[in-house]
Amino acid sequence: MAAVAVLLFVALAVMPVAADVEWTVDDRIINNNTWVPVHDIRFGDGYGNYYFNLTNVTGGQKAIHISNNYATPKGQITNTESKAGYFFVTDTGGREYQDDIILLVAVNSSNPSDISGFTINITSSGYQWDPKYDGPDKKQSPPKEYLEWKEPGISKVYSATDYLNQSGIDIFQKWKFAPTANYPIFCGQNMVNQGPFKLLLVDLNVGVIRNNTYNSTLNYTGMAKVNYSITNTLAGNGNISFNAYAYNNWTNEGPQMINWINQVNITGIPDASASGWKVAF
């Protein structure tokens, strides 16, 4: 019995740790210039995918933000332990609007049951309009009379069955789609020691309008509101982090693609433009 116990201990000790399963195209890990499936997609390619074309070195990172208050459009870094709450996706860029917002939910835990049993209720509120192809020299904010308030844009429960996957295998990585490789998911993330995340991408079905376009006459001054409620029990050590992407019918790189993300700061490099929302447990 003692010998069996020793052998079992040795077997467990040398058992390999599961490797990250990262997003690939043609067997190459790729963080950009790729079609990615998104739940409840509003636009895209007709097959449930958006084109992530974050070729601009800044990736529009100084344009869209995550904020705890729509009156603070430049956003901030928020760390909370609350499993339910809300935040705003905001815009301060020269474009003055984003046709559609996509939410990235990233789930990490030392307890596998937190990941496999993950459930979250997401409700969005904001404006919709019919995007028009204006071309690179004719960008303009959507006319106010064409705006339609949506409350909700979506209201749905998502679970572990909705994680981003390729060929039926869940993606499990430390980084988010961004202009540069190995880009952090949350502010201050240690890319060496941080464990990987399961990813969930959801189309909020609402856009964002810069808060000074129509002054204060719009609900939340044109920003998109996200209410979330994490409904499963969390027993390990980890975090659930939120990020935002913006889709537009026209971008400087071409038509119909995602070309904007919220900026996060890299460990040891503070940045006033960084914003994000992290639920720690």
Secondary structure, DSSP 4 states (H G I P E B T S, - for coil): -HHHHHHHHHHHHHPPPPPPB--EETTEE-SSSEEEE-BT-SSTTSSSEEEE---STTTTTTTEEEES-TT-TT--EEEE--SEEEEEEEE-STT-EESEEEEEEEEEESSHHHHHT-EEEEEEEEEE-------TT---PPPGGG-EEES-S-EEEEEGGGS-EETTEE-EESB-S-SSTT-BSSTT--TTTPPPEEEEEEE-S-BEE-TTSSTT-SGGGG-EEEEEEE-S---SSEEEEEEEEEEEEEETTEEEEEEEE---PPTT---TT--EEEEE-
